[in-house]
Amino acid sequence: MSKKQIKMCLNFFFFRKIRNNLSDFKNTVYFKSFLQTWQSCPLVVEAAQENKQVDIICLGLGNFAEGSIQNSLVTSRYQLVLLLALAQQINRDLGQVLVYDPVFSHGEKVVLERLNLRANDNSNREGKYLVKPENLTLFFLPHCPKQLLNNILWTNWSVNRLNKLVIVGNSLSRIVTFTSESELKSVAYVRASSDFVTETPIENNFVYSDIFNDTSLHFVRSSEPDLKDLGAPEYNKDDLEFVQDDGSSKIRDEGDPVVLGRDGDQAGPVANGLVHHGAVQAPPGHSEAALQG
């Protein structure tokens, strides 16, 4: 077989694997408890009552099919399965679910597109997605760096947009608690938002404990949050855990669910997320081979 044929076979293999994992995942205790947390969020309840559209943006998923670290591939694969399960649960058109990570290979983009997800965005927007205040937007950020979250908050630093955001990702309160003062200065919007963001921890009862650990659902439930202008974020290059923009990013075309930049303007160069997953621990009775299957 040629290299091209081998890649096509591998793409089909991972497509089938993810579809099979999705069917089993929907019946897990973890997904059922995740749904309870999601459905109890006041912003989600309001969106359902008012029949509002839920836009979904997934950033920093990481490699799930091609890479040298097997445990990271498994972690990303299950996080992708959670995204698919949730999108299907809320009847979101998968073709409108944006999934982006600068580390995706061509083959992984092919798999995502076969899953009907939107993975054809080739611009590194560094997390600067300006949401539509008439919709509810879910940012799905599995184990993403705090600078990526900071960029999202900065871009949407207004009452009418923050009140339309739900963020599923690393616990914001733990970020603030366990990050040094010097490091917190560079993520000022994360630090400031911790005073008014409501955080609901998602119970980590999945069979593999290191895949969804430290994950919380966050939303703003305040008509008058303290929104001081903290200036454009600046990050020390020595501390970056990111793939930086190469200058190709452009404002999205009119009609897309989100646009780049603050209040419609292209923001300055910062950085986008590159995920660093922890090792996946095999639970009792499961071998490492089972994790890799």
C-alpha positions in Angstrom: 0.0 0.0 0.0 1.1 3.5 -0.7 1.7 6.1 2.1 -1.5 7.9 1.0 -3.5 4.7 1.2 -2.1 3.9 4.6 -3.1 7.3 5.9 -6.6 6.9 4.5 -7.0 3.6 6.3 -5.7 5.2 9.5 -8.2 8.1 9.2 -11.0 5.6 8.7 -9.8 3.6 11.7 -9.9 6.6 14.0 -13.2 7.8 12.6 -14.7 4.4 13.5 -13.0 4.3 16.9 -14.4 7.7 17.9 -17.9 6.8 16.7 -17.8 3.6 18.7 -16.4 5.3 21.8 -19.2 7.9 21.5 -21.9 5.3 21.7 -20.5 3.8 24.9 -19.6 7.2 26.4 -23.2 8.4 26.3 -24.1 5.7 28.8 -21.3 6.5 31.3 -21.9 7.9 34.8 -19.6 10.7 33.9 -21.6 12.0 31.0 -24.8 11.7 32.8 -23.5 13.8 35.7 -21.9 16.2 33.2 -25.3 16.7 31.6 -26.9 17.4 35.0 -24.3 20.2 35.6 -24.8 21.6 32.1 -28.6 21.5 32.3 -28.7 23.2 35.7 -26.7 26.2 34.4 -29.0 29.3 34.5 -27.7 30.5 31.1 -28.4 27.1 29.5 -31.9 27.0 31.0 -32.7 30.5 29.7 -31.3 29.6 26.2 -33.5 26.5 26.1 -36.6 28.4 27.2 -36.0 31.2 24.7 -35.1 28.7 21.9 -31.7 30.5 21.5 -28.9 29.0 19.4 -25.9 27.6 21.3 -22.7 28.3 19.4 -19.8 25.9 20.3 -16.1 26.7 20.0 -13.6 24.0 21.0 -9.9 25.1 21.3 -6.8 23.3 22.2 -8.0 19.8 21.9 -4.6 18.5 21.0 -3.6 15.6 18.7 -6.0 12.7 19.0 -4.8 10.4 16.2 -1.2 11.3 15.2 1.5 11.8 17.8 4.3 10.1 19.7 2.7 10.3 23.2 0.0 7.6 23.4 -1.6 8.8 26.6 -2.1 12.3 25.3 -3.8 10.8 22.2 -6.2 8.9 24.4 -7.0 11.9 26.5 -7.7 14.1 23.5 -9.8 11.4 21.9 -12.2 11.1 24.9 -12.4 14.9 25.2 -13.5 15.0 21.6 -16.1 12.3 22.3 -17.5 14.5 25.2 -17.7 17.4 22.8 -19.6 15.3 20.2 -21.9 13.8 22.9 -22.8 17.3 24.3 -23.3 18.8 20.8 -25.7 16.0 19.9 -27.5 16.2 23.2 -28.4 19.9 22.6 -29.2 19.2 19.0 -26.5 21.5 17.6 -25.7 21.2 14.0 -22.2 19.6 14.1 -21.3 21.5 11.0 -21.5 24.7 13.0 -19.3 23.4 15.9 -15.9 25.0 15.4 -12.9 22.8 16.4 -9.4 24.4 16.2 -5.9 23.6 17.4 -2.8 24.6 15.5 -1.2 21.2 16.1 -3.9 19.3 14.2 -2.5 17.3 11.3 -4.1 17.1 7.9 -5.3 13.6 8.7 -6.9 14.7 12.0 -8.8 17.5 10.2 -10.1 14.9 7.8 -11.4 12.8 10.7 -13.0 15.9 12.3 -14.7 16.7 9.0 -15.9 13.1 8.6 -17.5 13.5 12.0 -19.3 16.6 10.5 -17.4 19.1 12.7 -16.1 22.4 11.3 -12.4 22.0 11.2 -11.5 24.0 8.0 -10.3 27.1 9.8 -6.6 27.4 9.2 -6.0 30.7 11.0 -4.6 30.8 14.5 -6.9 33.4 16.1 -5.1 33.1 19.5 -8.4 32.7 21.3 -9.7 36.1 20.2 -13.2 35.1 19.3 -15.9 37.8 19.7 -19.2 36.2 20.4 -22.7 37.2 19.3 -24.6 38.6 22.3 -27.9 37.3 20.9 -26.7 33.7 21.2 -25.3 31.6 24.0 -21.7 30.5 23.3 -20.0 27.5 24.9 -16.2 27.6 24.9 -14.9 24.0 25.3 -11.3 24.3 26.5 -10.0 20.9 27.7 -6.9 21.4 29.8 -6.0 24.6 27.9 -3.4 27.1 29.1 -4.7 30.0 31.2 -3.5 32.6 28.6 -6.0 31.2 26.1 -8.8 31.7 28.6 -7.4 35.2 29.3 -7.6 36.1 25.6 -11.2 35.0 25.4 -12.2 37.0 28.4 -10.4 40.1 27.2 -12.0 39.9 23.8 -15.5 39.7 25.3 -14.9 42.1 28.2 -18.4 43.6 28.2 -21.5 42.8 30.2 -23.7 41.9 27.3 -21.1 39.4 26.0 -19.8 37.9 29.3 -23.4 37.1 30.3 -23.7 35.0 27.2 -20.6 32.8 27.8 -20.3 29.3 29.3 -16.8 28.0 29.6 -16.0 24.4 30.2 -12.3 24.0 31.1 -9.7 24.0 33.9 -11.0 25.3 37.2 -10.6 29.1 37.2 -10.5 29.3 41.0 -7.7 26.8 41.1 -5.8 28.7 38.4 -6.0 31.8 40.6 -5.2 30.0 43.8 -2.2 28.0 42.5 -0.6 30.5 40.2 2.1 32.8 41.4 1.5 36.6 41.7 4.0 37.3 39.0 2.3 34.9 36.6 -1.2 36.2 37.4 -0.1 39.7 36.3 0.0 38.5 32.7 -3.5 37.0 32.9 -5.2 39.9 34.5 -8.6 39.1 33.0 -8.6 35.7 34.5 -7.8 37.1 37.9 -10.4 39.9 37.7 -13.2 37.6 36.4 -12.7 35.2 39.4 -14.5 37.8 41.5 -17.8 37.4 39.6 -17.7 34.2 37.7 -19.8 31.3 39.0 -17.9 28.0 38.9 -19.5 24.6 39.2 -16.9 21.7 39.5 -17.7 18.7 37.3 -17.4 15.5 39.2 -14.4 13.5 38.1 -16.0 10.1 38.1 -14.9 8.9 34.6 -13.2 5.5 34.5 -9.9 7.2 33.5 -9.2 9.8 36.2 -6.7 12.0 34.3 -8.9 12.8 31.3 -11.4 15.2 32.8 -9.7 16.1 36.1 -9.9 19.7 37.3 -12.7 20.5 34.9 -15.4 23.0 35.8 -18.3 24.8 34.2 -18.1 28.6 34.4 -20.6 31.4 33.7 -21.2 35.0 34.6 -24.5 35.7 36.4 -24.2 39.4 37.2 -25.8 42.5 35.6 -23.0 44.7 36.9 -19.7 42.9 37.1 -16.6 45.0 37.8 -15.1 45.4 34.3 -12.1 47.7 34.6 -10.1 48.2 31.5 -6.9 46.2 32.2 -5.3 46.8 28.8 -4.3 44.4 26.1 -2.6 41.2 27.4 1.1 40.9 27.1 2.9 37.5 27.7 6.5 36.7 28.4 7.7 34.6 25.6 9.8 32.5 28.1 6.6 31.4 29.7 4.6 30.6 26.6 3.0 27.1 26.3 1.5 28.1 22.9 1.7 28.1 19.2 1.8 31.7 18.2 0.0 33.4 15.3 2.1 33.5 12.1 0.3 36.6 11.0 -2.2 34.9 8.7 -5.3 35.5 11.0 -8.0 37.7 9.5 -11.4 38.9 10.7 -14.0 36.3 10.0 -16.5 36.8 7.1 -19.8 38.4 8.0 -22.4 35.8 8.9 -20.0 33.5 10.8 -20.9 32.8 14.4 -17.9 34.7 15.8 -15.3 37.2 14.6 -11.7 37.9 15.5 -10.7 40.8 17.7 -12.1 43.0 20.3 -15.3 44.8 19.3 -14.7 43.7 15.7 -11.1 44.9 15.3 -8.2 42.6 14.8 -6.3 42.4 18.1 -2.5 42.4 18.5 -0.4 39.3 18.5 -0.7 37.2 21.6 -0.8 33.4 21.6 -3.0 30.4 21.2 -3.2 27.2 23.2 -1.2 24.2 22.8 -2.3 21.5 25.2 0.0 19.6 27.5 -1.9 16.6 28.8 -1.0 14.6 31.8 -0.5 10.9 31.7 -3.7 8.8 31.6 -3.9 6.4 34.6 -5.3 3.0 33.9 -8.0 2.2 36.5 -8.0 -1.1 38.4 -8.6 -4.0 36.1 -7.5 -2.1 33.0 -4.2 -2.5 31.2 -2.3 0.2 29.4 -3.0 -1.8 26.2 -6.7 -1.3 26.8 -6.1 2.5 26.9 -4.3 2.4 23.6 -6.9 0.3 21.8 
